[in-house]
Amino acid sequence: MSTPPRRADKLFSDLLLPEETLKVRKDVRQFCDDVIRPVAHRLNTTPEAKETFARAEFDAMAKAGLYKIPFPADVGGLGLEFPTLATATVCEELGYYSPSLTSSMYDGQAILVGRALQNAQADIREKYLPKLIRGEFVGCFATSEPEASTDLSVKSVKTVATKVDGGYRINGKKRWITNSPVGDLIVVLCRTGDSLSMLLADMHDPGVKVSAPDLKMGNHVQLTADIDFTDVFVPADHVIQKEGSGLRAAIGSLVLGRMGIGAIGVAMAQASFDFASHYMTQRKVFGQELARMQHWQYRFAEHALQIEMARNLYQKAAIRFDKEGGADIEAAMAKLAGSRLACDVVRDAIQVCGAYGYVKTLSGPGENFPLESIYRDAKIGEIYEGANEIQNWVIARHIFGREYTG
């Protein structure tokens, strides 16, 4: 099959976006076409292993300045007027070719870890954010545990940071931690007495033990694993914000992450839409192209509508955050819309493409096909960084108030 055209260029207009965002999209798309597209199939279909960490792509992203985009100029960033909008746009462009690379190396690294460091006290921010922007370390963001993920309450979190001379000692276990098999630094949510705090720890401390990477249904580039902390020392000045503000700091990062997940969902939906709609103009059944069948015309017209709405949602969430400093309900809506849409569109894309949607590699001619990996990758969007049921609860809370929803 010939390369499918990008239907969004015809169906979607960026006319409401600022010039700086348009430039980011153009530059990042060129980077993705040159660097990510040629290796996307290998990245998306290679099972998890420490040895398969996409180090070359991580380094290329840093060299190309992708990690400058979210941050202000005083730490080496681009200092954009709308950094959150640009960051979410990067997620869509990267996610078009490799959703799991985007989850690992942009959502995990630039958004979750980056946001935590940006909101940290000045000495941590000024020391570590420039290093993140230059790609000098791989970061991890650790909130989830075996018995705590959706519920990040003091009662549920079992990882404890105990005060000692000069700092804290961390003991406990974290689970599903992105980049942990190859991580250098970790922002970790801990119980400190009757409250939660976030601490910046060194992954190379002898008390940090990381399991082999989890073997997952999809999102293979996003290496996750268990981490055991045994008397890991963290200096007192490595508390993010201040003791007791850990939950607020975690949620602050996760709200931005949800916009990123929404954008990645749009990317998966768009990539599936592009492949399938092009296939439908080429493939004949009973003497006519699939694109002549009204059922599929209507199905894909509906998908085009939903992609438009989901893209607008993540963009609105990002713009509101950049202008007002908060966008909880829009972030929840963007994650819901984008992640759900990715599953819906790729399911129909596989159905209309038949075996060409289901196959990973057609061995005879040596051709690779994208929908199989997108289908596997799409499901996690409905689960991680706040399950979609939690996003519904966030929206309901805005409708009815806490006195009804809790």
C-alpha positions in Angstrom: 0.0 0.0 0.0 1.1 3.5 -0.6 1.6 5.9 2.3 -1.7 7.2 3.6 -2.2 11.0 3.4 -2.7 12.9 6.7 -6.5 13.5 6.6 -6.2 16.0 9.4 -4.5 18.5 7.1 -7.7 18.6 5.0 -10.4 18.0 7.7 -8.9 20.0 10.6 -7.8 23.7 10.7 -5.3 25.1 13.2 -6.6 28.6 12.4 -7.3 29.4 16.1 -3.8 28.4 17.3 -1.0 31.0 18.0 1.9 31.2 15.6 4.3 29.7 18.2 2.2 26.5 18.4 2.0 26.2 14.6 5.7 26.4 14.4 6.1 23.8 17.1 3.8 21.5 15.3 5.6 22.0 12.0 9.1 21.4 13.6 8.1 18.4 15.6 6.3 16.8 12.7 9.4 17.1 10.6 11.4 15.5 13.5 8.9 12.7 13.7 8.9 12.1 10.0 12.7 12.0 9.9 13.5 10.2 13.2 10.5 8.3 14.6 8.7 7.1 11.5 11.5 4.9 10.2 11.8 3.0 13.5 8.2 3.2 14.7 7.2 -0.4 13.8 10.3 -1.8 15.7 9.6 0.4 18.7 5.9 -0.4 18.8 6.2 -4.2 18.4 9.4 -5.1 20.4 8.6 -6.6 23.8 9.8 -4.8 26.9 13.4 -5.3 28.0 15.9 -3.0 29.6 18.2 -3.5 26.6 15.5 -2.2 24.2 15.1 1.2 25.9 14.9 3.7 23.1 18.0 5.6 24.2 18.8 6.8 20.6 15.4 8.4 20.2 15.5 9.9 23.7 18.9 11.5 22.9 17.6 12.7 19.5 14.5 14.3 21.2 16.8 16.2 23.6 19.2 17.2 20.8 16.3 18.5 18.7 15.1 20.7 21.6 11.8 18.9 22.3 12.4 19.1 26.0 12.8 22.9 25.8 9.2 23.3 24.7 7.3 23.1 28.1 9.6 25.3 30.1 10.5 29.0 30.7 13.6 30.6 29.4 15.3 31.0 32.8 16.0 27.2 32.9 16.8 26.8 29.3 13.3 26.4 27.9 11.8 28.2 24.9 9.8 30.5 27.2 6.6 30.2 25.1 3.5 32.2 25.9 1.4 29.0 25.6 3.8 26.2 26.8 1.1 23.7 27.8 -0.6 24.0 24.4 2.7 23.4 22.6 3.5 20.5 24.9 0.2 18.8 24.2 0.8 19.4 20.5 4.1 17.6 20.8 2.3 14.6 22.3 -0.1 14.4 19.4 2.7 14.6 16.8 4.9 12.0 18.5 2.0 9.8 19.3 1.0 9.6 15.7 3.9 7.3 15.1 4.6 5.8 18.5 2.1 6.3 21.4 4.3 4.4 23.9 7.4 6.4 23.1 5.3 9.5 23.8 4.0 8.1 27.1 7.4 7.2 28.3 9.7 10.0 27.0 7.4 13.0 26.8 4.4 12.5 29.1 6.5 10.7 31.8 9.7 12.7 31.4 8.6 16.2 30.3 5.2 16.5 31.7 5.0 14.5 35.0 8.6 14.8 36.2 9.1 18.2 34.5 6.1 19.7 36.1 7.1 18.5 39.5 10.5 20.0 39.1 9.2 23.2 37.8 7.0 23.6 40.8 9.8 22.7 43.2 11.7 25.2 45.4 14.3 27.3 43.5 17.4 25.3 44.3 15.9 22.0 43.0 14.3 23.7 40.0 17.4 25.5 39.0 19.6 22.5 39.4 17.6 19.8 37.7 15.3 21.3 35.2 18.1 22.4 32.9 19.5 18.9 33.1 16.1 17.5 32.1 15.9 19.9 29.2 19.3 18.8 28.0 18.4 15.1 28.3 21.1 14.4 31.0 18.9 12.1 33.0 16.0 9.8 32.7 13.3 10.7 35.2 10.5 8.6 36.9 7.3 9.8 38.5 6.2 7.4 41.3 2.8 7.6 42.9 1.2 4.1 42.3 1.8 1.2 44.6 0.5 -2.4 44.7 -2.5 -1.2 46.8 -2.7 2.4 45.8 -3.1 3.9 42.4 -6.5 5.5 41.8 -6.7 6.2 45.6 -3.7 8.3 46.6 -4.9 9.0 50.1 -2.7 9.0 53.2 -4.4 5.8 54.3 -3.7 4.0 51.1 -0.1 5.1 50.4 2.3 2.6 52.2 5.6 4.0 51.1 7.0 5.9 54.1 9.6 8.7 54.4 10.9 8.9 58.0 12.8 11.9 59.2 16.4 11.4 60.1 19.4 13.7 60.6 19.8 15.7 57.4 16.8 14.4 55.6 14.6 11.3 55.2 14.8 7.5 54.8 12.3 6.0 52.3 11.0 2.5 52.7 8.2 0.9 50.6 7.3 -0.3 47.2 6.1 1.4 44.1 4.5 -0.2 41.0 3.9 0.6 37.4 6.6 3.2 37.4 7.5 4.5 34.0 11.2 4.5 33.0 12.2 2.8 36.3 14.4 0.1 34.7 16.6 2.8 33.2 15.9 5.7 35.5 18.4 8.1 37.1 16.2 10.3 39.3 12.7 9.7 40.8 10.0 11.9 42.1 8.3 9.7 44.7 5.1 10.2 46.7 5.6 9.1 50.3 3.7 9.2 53.6 5.3 11.6 56.1 3.4 11.3 59.3 -0.2 12.2 58.7 0.4 13.8 55.3 1.9 13.0 51.9 5.1 14.5 50.5 7.0 14.2 47.3 10.7 13.7 47.4 13.4 13.6 44.7 15.5 10.5 45.1 18.5 9.0 43.3 17.7 5.8 41.5 21.3 4.7 41.8 21.2 4.6 45.6 22.1 1.0 46.8 18.7 0.8 48.6 16.8 1.1 45.3 15.9 -2.2 43.7 14.1 -2.3 40.4 12.5 -5.4 39.0 12.7 -6.5 35.4 10.4 -4.6 33.1 6.7 -5.6 33.2 5.5 -7.5 30.1 2.4 -5.7 29.0 -0.3 -6.0 26.4 0.9 -2.9 24.6 2.9 0.3 25.1 6.1 -1.6 24.8 8.4 1.4 24.7 7.0 2.6 28.1 9.1 0.4 30.4 7.4 0.0 33.8 8.5 -2.0 36.8 8.3 -2.4 40.6 10.7 -0.4 42.8 11.6 -1.4 46.3 13.0 1.3 48.6 15.0 0.1 51.6 16.4 2.9 53.8 17.0 5.2 50.8 18.3 8.5 52.0 17.0 11.8 50.6 18.5 15.1 51.7 16.1 17.5 53.5 16.4 20.0 50.6 15.1 17.4 48.1 11.4 17.7 49.2 9.3 18.9 46.2 7.6 22.1 47.3 7.3 21.4 51.1 6.5 18.5 53.4 2.8 17.8 53.4 2.1 19.1 49.9 2.8 15.9 48.1 -0.8 15.1 46.9 -1.2 18.6 45.5 2.1 18.3 43.7 1.2 14.9 42.3 -2.2 16.1 41.1 -0.7 19.2 39.6 1.5 17.0 37.3 -1.3 14.5 36.6 -3.7 17.2 35.4 -1.3 18.2 32.7 -0.6 14.5 32.0 -4.3 14.0 31.3 -4.2 16.6 28.6 -1.2 14.7 27.2 -3.0 11.4 27.3 -6.0 13.1 25.5 -3.6 14.3 22.8 -2.0 10.9 22.4 -5.5 9.4 22.1 -6.2 11.9 19.3 -3.0 10.9 17.6 -3.9 7.1 17.7 -7.3 7.8 16.4 -6.0 10.0 13.6 -3.3 7.5 12.6 -5.9 4.7 12.5 -8.4 6.9 10.6 -5.7 7.9 8.0 -4.6 4.3 7.4 -8.1 2.9 7.1 -9.7 5.7 5.1 -6.9 5.4 2.6 -7.2 1.6 2.5 -10.9 2.0 1.8 -10.2 4.0 -1.4 -7.8 1.3 -2.7 -9.4 -2.0 -1.7 -12.2 -3.3 -3.9 -14.9 -5.8 -2.6 -17.5 -7.1 -5.1 -16.1 -4.8 -7.8 -16.2 -1.5 -5.9 -14.0 0.3 -3.4 -14.9 0.0 0.2 -15.2 3.8 0.4 -18.3 3.5 -1.8 -20.2 1.6 0.9 -22.5 4.0 2.8 -22.1 2.2 6.1 -18.3 3.0 6.2 -18.8 6.5 4.8 -21.1 7.3 7.7 -18.9 5.5 10.3 -15.9 7.4 9.3 -17.7 10.7 9.0 -18.7 10.2 12.6 -15.1 9.4 13.5 -14.0 12.6 11.8 -16.4 14.6 13.9 -15.2 12.9 17.1 -11.5 13.5 16.3 -12.3 17.2 15.7 -14.0 17.5 19.1 -11.4 15.5 21.0 -8.6 17.6 19.5 -10.4 20.8 20.4 -10.9 19.6 23.9 -7.2 19.0 24.7 -6.3 22.3 23.0 -8.9 24.2 25.0 -7.7 22.5 28.3 -4.2 23.5 27.5 -5.0 27.1 26.6 -7.1 27.5 29.7 -4.3 26.2 31.8 -1.8 28.6 30.2 -4.1 31.5 30.6 -5.6 30.8 34.0 -3.4 28.3 35.7 -6.0 25.6 36.1 -8.2 23.4 33.9 -9.3 20.3 35.9 -12.6 19.7 34.2 -11.3 20.3 30.7 -8.3 18.0 31.4 -10.7 15.3 32.6 -12.9 15.7 29.5 -9.8 15.7 27.2 -8.5 12.5 28.6 -11.9 10.8 28.5 -12.6 11.9 24.9 -9.2 11.2 23.5 -8.6 7.8 25.1 -12.1 6.5 24.4 -11.9 7.7 20.8 -8.6 5.9 20.1 -10.2 2.6 21.1 -13.3 3.2 19.0 -11.6 4.4 15.8 -8.9 1.7 15.7 -11.5 -1.0 16.3 -13.4 0.1 13.2 -10.2 0.6 11.3 -9.2 -3.0 11.9 -12.7 -4.2 11.0 -12.8 -2.4 7.6 -9.2 -3.4 6.8 -9.9 -7.0 7.7 -6.7 -9.1 7.9 -4.6 -6.1 6.9 -5.7 -4.4 10.1 -5.1 -7.5 12.2 -1.7 -8.4 10.9 1.6 -7.0 12.4 3.9 -8.1 9.6 3.0 -9.7 6.3 6.0 -12.0 6.1 5.8 -12.9 2.4 6.4 -9.4 1.0 7.9 -8.2 4.3 5.3 -5.4 4.8 4.6 -3.9 8.2 1.1 -2.7 9.3 0.3 -0.3 12.1 -3.2 -1.0 13.4 -2.4 -4.1 15.4 0.0 -2.2 17.7 -2.3 0.9 17.9 -5.1 -1.4 19.1 -2.9 -2.8 21.9 -1.6 0.6 22.8 -5.0 2.4 22.9 -6.5 0.6 25.8 -4.1 1.8 28.5 -5.2 5.4 27.8 -8.5 4.6 29.5 -6.7 3.3 32.5 -3.6 5.2 33.5 -3.1 8.6 35.0 -6.5 8.4 36.5 -8.9 5.8 35.2 -11.7 7.1 33.0 -14.2 6.4 35.7 -12.3 8.9 37.9 -12.5 11.5 35.2 -16.2 11.0 35.1 -16.3 11.6 38.8 -14.2 14.8 38.4 -16.7 16.1 35.9 -19.7 15.0 38.1 -18.1 16.9 41.0 -18.1 20.0 38.9 -21.8 19.5 38.1 -23.2 18.5 41.5 -20.5 19.6 44.0 -18.6 17.8 46.6 -21.6 17.6 49.0 -23.1 15.0 46.5 -20.1 13.3 45.0 -17.7 13.3 47.9 
